[in-house]
Amino acid sequence: MCLSVPSRVLELREGNNAVVESFGTKRLVSLELLQDSVSVGDWVLVHVGFAIQKLDEDYALETLKLFEKLLEQEDELGNSL
């Protein structure tokens, strides 16, 4: 199963890359697949190291809440993803 995770852009880098953060983890991703330009503070959907879509902030935050609920349920069951 593949997941795409909403992430906030923290820093723009040379080579059409950005540092993004989600769930407290920072990572470097490529912006090559985006059609829209992004700025620091924007939200993007990240899949296997590539930002694949720019997101509305409300949508991104709601999606992260759903991920958190899922992870809480997994913890309660004693399982891990």
C-alpha positions as CSV (number, residue, x, y, z in Angstrom):
1,M,0.0,0.0,0.0
2,C,1.3,3.5,-0.9
3,L,0.5,6.6,1.1
4,S,0.8,10.3,0.2
5,V,1.2,12.5,3.1
6,P,0.3,16.2,3.4
7,S,3.5,18.2,4.3
8,R,4.2,21.9,5.0
9,V,6.9,23.5,2.9
10,L,9.6,24.9,5.3
11,E,12.3,25.9,2.9
12,L,12.8,26.1,-0.8
13,R,16.2,24.8,-2.1
14,E,18.1,25.0,-5.4
15,G,17.3,22.4,-8.1
16,N,13.5,22.7,-7.6
17,N,13.6,21.0,-4.2
18,A,12.1,21.8,-0.8
19,V,12.4,20.8,2.8
20,V,9.0,19.8,4.1
21,E,7.7,18.6,7.4
22,S,4.9,16.2,8.5
23,F,4.4,14.5,11.8
24,G,7.5,16.2,13.1
25,T,9.8,14.7,10.5
26,K,11.6,16.9,8.0
27,R,12.6,15.6,4.5
28,L,13.9,16.9,1.2
29,V,11.5,16.4,-1.7
30,S,11.5,17.2,-5.3
31,L,9.0,19.8,-6.7
32,E,9.6,18.7,-10.3
33,L,6.1,17.1,-10.7
34,L,4.1,20.1,-9.5
35,Q,2.3,22.3,-12.0
36,D,1.7,25.0,-9.4
37,S,4.4,27.1,-7.8
38,V,4.9,26.8,-4.0
39,S,6.1,29.1,-1.3
40,V,7.3,28.6,2.2
41,G,4.3,27.8,4.4
42,D,2.3,26.1,1.6
43,W,1.0,22.5,1.9
44,V,1.9,19.8,-0.6
45,L,1.0,16.1,-1.0
46,V,4.2,14.1,-0.9
47,H,4.6,10.6,-2.4
48,V,7.9,8.7,-2.5
49,G,10.1,11.9,-2.3
50,F,8.0,14.0,-4.8
51,A,5.5,16.7,-4.1
52,I,2.7,15.7,-6.4
53,Q,0.0,18.3,-5.6
54,K,-0.4,21.6,-3.9
55,L,-3.1,21.4,-1.1
56,D,-5.4,23.8,0.6
57,E,-4.4,24.2,4.2
58,D,-7.8,23.1,5.6
59,Y,-7.8,20.0,3.6
60,A,-4.2,19.2,4.6
61,L,-4.9,19.6,8.3
62,E,-8.1,17.6,8.1
63,T,-6.2,14.7,6.4
64,L,-3.4,14.8,9.0
65,K,-6.1,14.5,11.7
66,L,-7.5,11.4,10.0
67,F,-4.0,9.9,9.8
68,E,-3.5,10.6,13.6
69,K,-6.9,8.9,14.4
70,L,-5.9,5.9,12.4
71,L,-2.5,5.7,14.1
72,E,-4.2,6.0,17.5
73,Q,-6.5,3.1,16.7
74,E,-3.6,1.0,15.6
75,D,-1.8,1.7,18.9
76,E,-4.9,0.7,20.8
77,L,-5.0,-2.6,19.0
78,G,-1.3,-3.2,19.6
79,N,-0.5,-3.2,15.9
80,S,1.8,-1.0,13.8
81,L,1.6,0.2,10.2
